[in-house]
Amino acid sequence: MIKQIFLFLLICFGFSPDASAQFGGFSHEIGVIAGPIAFQSDYGERYDFKTNSGNTGLGIGIIHYLNFSYKADCNCYTPETYFNDHFKLRSELSYNKTELQHFGQWTEGKPSLGKDQLKAMTGSTAVTNIGMQLEFFPWSIRDFTARTGSLGPFISLGGQFSYYNAEASSTMGPLGTPLTTFPKYLTPTDGRPYGFSTESGTVWSIISSVGTRYKLSPLRDLMVDLRFQYFFSNWVDGLNPNPEIYKENRANDWLVWFNVGYIYYLQ
């Protein structure tokens, strides 16, 4: 079963069985991750606690590591170099979905048409990611592997290619009219007729993480990981008020993901 899962991961990440044989000088690890996501978008107010706590979702993923410190074909360590003992290459296929709505001072207080429009406007975004990141372990990977109960902190940097599916709607009726839509979202922007869009698309992103592993057994690790992901687009959430007019919405979309993972070493 473990071998079947591993072959599935290789196919997902674009490797063939023949190609994986070329990496026989390394060892492999596979795992699963899951945890809550805080999506920072054009919904709500920047730096507002209700926005940050309300626009949250859930992410899940499968991961694969190339471990350069150990050779699976001979059950022995690789030549001791700084790179082999402090770096791992992580591949990942993940999915997250977040429900979005407006929070903050512009939806609170004395009722008005604008406030009612913002409160009635909701959206969602579902994002599928595939990519790689290089993880750096300040402490020795060999020492961590040798001791059950040890900690292996790390930081990482990498990139991902994402497919997103964004939706925007209102309980007041179809968006796109002055009766249902807040004025700033009626302004054309970036080739769209409005500052909102129900669309699917692809986007690149940069990711950075900090976390640690905990050695459960010689072949099993528990991992916690806090990730920042910055998208090179402002349409991932389905909202993008014209940035030339509405300067407060000029930043691209990004998210923070706290996940817990379980990792198994293949031998």
N, C-alpha and C positions, 0 to 999 in steps of 0.2 A: 504494500500500500504506500509506504514512504517513497519508494522509487517511482510509483505512478504519479504521486503528487509532484515530485521533483521534475519529472518529464513535462507535466502540465505547466509548471512554472517556466520551464525553459521555452516552451512554445509561446506562452504569454509574453515573454520578454524578448522574443525574436531569435532565440537560439534553436538550433536543431540538435538531435542527439549526436550527430557527427561533430558538430562544433563543440559540444560540451566535452567530448573526449580530448580536445586540444587543451582544455583547462585541467587535465588530470594532475598537474603539478600543484594544484591548490586543493583546498577542501571547501565544502559547500554547507550552507546553513539555510534553512527555510523557516518561515514563521507567519503568524497572523497578528494583526494589530486592530485595535478598535478604541474609539473614545469620542468625547464631545468636541464640537467645533464652534468657535465664535467667528462669524463672518462679518467683516468690516466693509460696509457698502454704502450706497447713497440712500439707503433706507434709514430714517432716524437721524439723530443729532450726534455729531462727532464728540467724543469724550463723555458721552452721557451713559450713566450706569445702566439705566433701563434699556437703552439701545444695545449695549454690549452684552447684557444678560438675556435679553429677549430674542435677539437675532442669532440663535444658536441651532446647531443641528448635530448630526452624528456621522462619523466616518468609519469605514472599515477597509481593510486591505490585506494583501498577501505580499510577503517580502522574500527576497533571496539575497544571500551574501556570498561573496568570494572572500574566503579567509586565506590570506597570503602567508600566515605563519605556520601552517600545517599542510602536509601533503597527504591527500586521501589515498593515493595509489600505493603508498608504502607505509602508511600509519607512522609517519615520522615528521619531525620539524623541518621546515625549509631552512636554507642558510640564513643565519642570524644577521639581518640588516635592520636599520631603523624603520624603513618603510614596512617591511614584513611584520614587525612587532608592534606597529602603532597605527596601521591603516587597514580598513576593510572597505570593499566596494559593495554598495547596497542597491539592488534593483527593486522596483515596487510597482504594483498595480493596485490602485485604491479608488474608492468611490465615497463621495459624501453628498448629503443633501441638507439644505437649510431652508426653513420657512422664514419669510421676511415681512416686516411691517414697520410703520413709522412710530417712533417713540420720541419723548423729549418735550421741551417747552412749547413747541409749535403745535402740539396736539392737545395741550392742557389749557385749563382756564375757561374763560367765557366762551360759549359756543359761537361758532361762525361757519360760514360755508367752507372757507379754506381749511379749518381744522377738521370739519366733518369729512372733507375730501381726503385729507391725509390719513385719518383714522380708518376710512373705508378702503384705502388702497393697500393691497397685499401682493406678495410675490413669493417666488421660490426659485432656487437654483440647484441643479443636480450636476455634479462635476465628476467625471471619470479621468483619472490621472495615470500616466505611465512615465517612468523616468528613472534616473540614477542619482545617487549622491555618494560622495567620498566621506567616510567617517574617520575621524582622528581620535585615537585613544591616548591620552597623555601618559597613562600607566601602561606597563607591559601587558600585551595581549596574552603572552605565554604564561605569565604569572597569574593572570586572572583565570585562564583556562585550567590551571593546575589545582586551584583551591575552591572547593565547594563553600558557598557562603561569602565569596568575595564580591566586591563591587568593581565595575568597569565603566567609569564615566566617559562620555564622548561628546564631541561637537561635529557637525557635518555641514556640507555645502553641496548643492547640486541643482539640477534643473528637471523640469517635467513638461510633458506635452499633454494638454488637457482638452477634453470635449465637454462643453457645458450645454445645458438645456435650461434656459431662463423663462419664467412666466411672470406676467404682471396682470392684475385684474382689480376690480373694485366692486364692492357690494352695492354701490349706488347705480351701477349700470356699466355699459361698455366705456372703456377709457378712450379719450380723444376728443371730448367735448367740454366746453366750459362748465357744464352742469356737474360733471363727474370728476374732472381732472384738475388738480392744483396747477395754477398758471405756469410755473416754471417747467412743468413736464409737457406743456403744449408747444414749446419752442423747438423747431427743428435743430438737430445736432448730428454731426458725424455721418451725414448721408441718410439719416433716418428722418421721417416726417415729424417725429416727436422725441421727447427726452426719455421715453420708455420704449421697450420692445419685448415682445414675446418671440424669442428666437433661439436657435441652436448654432453653435460655432466652435471653433478651435482656438486655442491660445497657448502660448508658452508662459512658463512661470519659473521663478527662481525660489528655491527653498533652503532654509537653514534650520538646524535643529540643535538642541542640547538635551542630553539625557544620560541615563546610566543603565547598565545591565546588572543583574544579580544572578550569581551562579547557583542554580537549583541542584544540579548534578553534573557529572562530566559531560553529558550530552544535551542538557537543557538549561536555558536561560530565561529569566523574566526581565522585561525591558519596560522602562517608562521614558517617554519622549515628548518634549514640548517643541512644536514646529511652527515656524513662520513661513507662509507661502504668499508671494507677491506676484500677481498676474499682470502681464503686459497688455491689459485691456481694461476698460471701465464699463464693459457691457456684460460681464459675467453674471451680475445680479439682475440684469434686465433694465437698469436705470442708468442714465447718463445725461443729466441736465447740461445744456450747452456750457462748456467750461469757460468760454470767452465772456459769458455774461454772469454766470453763477460761479464765482471763484471758489466758493466753499466746497464745491463738488469736483474739483480738478484732479484729485488723487485717484489712481487706479484702485480696483478692488483687491482686497487681501484678506487672509484669514489666519487664525491661530488654532492649532489643533493639539490637544493633549491626548496622547494615546498610551495604552498599555499593550504590550506585546508578549507573545510566547514564541521562543525560538528553539528549534531542534537542529542538532549537528548531524549531518549525513556522513556516514563512513562506509 
